[in-house]
């Protein structure tokens, strides 16, 4: 028996200086023990989203953003590898 729980993922993005070396990515996830896997997954997902937007719509890869991902994870457990698609879709949607 398995069950699925859909959670709300909130995403905001603001332009930052193009002189910044990388996008600034914040993951706000109220878990008991914050895990770098969430941040690493968010970074990879944003890179994939920006690559997609460049290839599909010729949007510049040079523009830098501050992405703020917030997940309402009350009562949920994560493996750290289950949010990549959600992070990428959130980055594209913004």
N, C-alpha and C positions, 0 to 999 in steps of 0.2 A: 504494500500500500504506500503510495506517495501522495504528497499534497504540494500545492503551489500557492505561494503568497505573493501577490503583486503589491509593490510598494511605490510610493510617490518619489520621484527623483526631480528635484528642483535645480534648474541650471540658469545661471546668469553669466553674461560675458561683457567685458568692457575692453575697448582698445587701450593698449599701453604703448609706450614709445617703441618704434620700430628698431631703436638702438638696443633694446633688450635682447639678450642672447637667446632666450627661450620664452615660450608662453608661461605665464604664471598660473599654476593650477592648485586649487584648494579643494580638498574633499572634506566636507563636514558630515561626519558619520557618528552618531552617538552610540558607539559601542564601548564596552568596558575596557578593551585593550586596543587602542588604535594600531593599525597594521599598515606598514609601508606597501603591502601588496595592492591596497586600494589606490594609493597615489600612483604607483607604477602603472597600474592598469589604466587609470585615468589619463596619464601622459601618453601611453601608447594609443589609446582610443582617440585622443585629440589629434595626434599625428596622422592616424589613419583617416580621420574625418577631413582634415585639411588637405591631405593628398587627394582624396576623392573629389573634394570641391575644386581643387586645382585641375585635375584631369577632366572632370565633367564640365566645369563652367569657367575654367581659366582664371579662377580667383587667385590672387597673389598669395604665395607662401611666405612672403616677407612680413606681412602684417602680424603683429603680436597682440595677444589678448590675455586678459586675466579671466579664467574660467572658475566659477565657484559652483561646485556640485554639492548639494545637500540632500541627504537621503533620510527619509523618515523610517528608521529601522527598529522602531519599538517592538520588542519581542521577537526579532528576527536574528538568525544566525547566518553568517556568510563564510564562504570558503576563500574569498579574496579573488576568485577567478570567474565570478558569475555576473559581473557588472560591465564588462567591456562593451558589449553591444549597446547597452543603455547609455553609457558615457559617450560613445561615438554618435549615436542618434541625437543626444542632447546637444552636443557640440555642433552638429550640422544644422539642427533646428534653430539655433541662435543665429 
